[in-house]
């Protein structure tokens, strides 16, 4: 199979091994003449990052980098990044890395020349219309993990450092102008990150597939995304140099993020406050939450996940699907409980309130209340 393609769903995607070589051309296409490459601290000194900076420099675009990005990026990271961005006179960003780096980079480009504070643009109603579209700079996105799918999204998730809540900043122009998906950039991911990010993509697909909202295109994408993760995540986990598996996982990540236009649900509603308060890895937290949430949603999802199980070659309908998820997590070294994940002495009432305030609750097939959501947290411990 020739795993190379040019896609435009929902934005132009240059997909294939070695296509990071096109980074300068991607910037030109996006209209960027002085980019700031934004990534996280762990990636800043890695070879894939330095080589990308060299490609930019050779094309006369400089080699500027900002890497003060936390695993769950916060408003403080945004403030620090904007200071560097505005002082440097940059006119666009290269968002490079996993979900944290991509979300922070997209938010910097969005806030580049806004005059209102960040939280005025939280994804509530039509708050995005408060932004000045002319003050949003272009984005070239280069994912180096295969999970979040932020490269094809129109939002960034930023933690409020005072309330310890994850907030979604949304605007249609936060969608990257060009995406480069090069599976060679994911080869060096550690096993734990390969598993956690891959299961993040799986969670996106599962929740989108189960969401009660109507979006048949997302429904189909979510189902095929689940299949790709089921078949290729074990291969990528076992052998990080398996480029075919890495490529299909990059596709699954973008598919999951495209599919969840249909909605997310309780997995993410629980995971977001846990990550914000206890600083756990987002995808891994989703994986820990998934088995309990599947049982929570049994009644409305029994039929639809039974059909998904048949497509995925899983016997036993809904119960077979749940059993598969439990075994899949175990095979990828995922903790069984939040306690095993490192969550100590949680304030369950506070976590429950934050979960119910999360926008993901609106896509859950079962209505989330204070009582049943708190019981979910208890079950996860």
Protein Blocks (a to p, Z undefined) as FASTA:
>chain_A
ZZbddddbfbdcdedehilmmmmmmmmmnopabdcddddfklmmgmklmmmmmmmmmnon
ojadcfbdcfbdcfklmmmmmmmmmmnopabdcdeddfklmmmmmmmmmmmmacbdfklm
ccehjlmmmpcfklpccdddddfbdfkommmccbdcdddfklopacddddfklpcfbdcd
dfklmmmpcfklmmmmmmmmmmmmmmmmmpmbdcfklmmmmmmmmmmmmmmmmmmmmmmm
lmklmmmmmmmmmmmmmmmmnopcfklmmmmmmmmmnopafklmmmmmmmmmmmmmmmmm
mmmmmmmmmmnopghijmlmmmmmmmmmmmnopafbfklnopahiafklmmmmmmmpmkl
mmpfbdcdfklmmmmmmmmZZ
